[in-house]
Amino acid sequence: MSHSYTKLWIHAVLVTKFRRRLIHSDIESELYRYLGEQLTLMKCGVRIINGVEDHIHILFNLNPDKTVAQVMKQLKGGSSHYINSNNLIDTKFQWQTGYGAFSVSESGATPVYYYIRKQKRHHKKVDFADEFKTLVTLYGLELDPNFFKD
């Protein structure tokens, strides 16, 4: 085949180290803007970024020339450096060592978009640990019991 066609939706979840509530409303839009710019630079089309103080969700199209690990490394490392070098918060910002990254079908992209869009309302009722356990189980994975300790 002389041409390749891909559209790989990824639902990513990034968690602050020790689930510290560091993503306050005063830095939230700047962080989301930075992450969106990084995704654009990596030629990963971003559909939505949203979250709460201890974690964020991103729905994006994976560039076929990148791996999920490469994208996550750039997003996490770059954004931590950006927040810390610009003194956006009073303490050192770090992401948890791991992350969640789940494939989403084309027909599932819109429901995931709305799920991410409603994160603040969602987390008034649902704890992050329960949310993440549900996602992991939905994708047939087994959650490492140490995931929530970092």
URDARA-V44171 format. One record per run of one state. SS is the DSSP state (helix for helix, strand for strand, loop for the rest). FROM is the first residue (numbers start at 1). TO is the last residue. If there is no record, write none. Layout:
BEGIN
ss={SS SS}
from={FROM FROM}
to={TO TO}
END
This chain:
BEGIN
ss={loop strand helix loop helix loop strand loop strand loop helix loop strand loop strand loop helix loop helix loop helix loop helix loop}
from={1 9 17 20 25 42 46 53 55 62 68 86 95 96 100 105 106 118 119 123 128 139 147 150}
to={8 16 19 24 41 45 52 54 61 67 85 94 95 99 104 105 117 118 122 127 138 146 149 150}
END
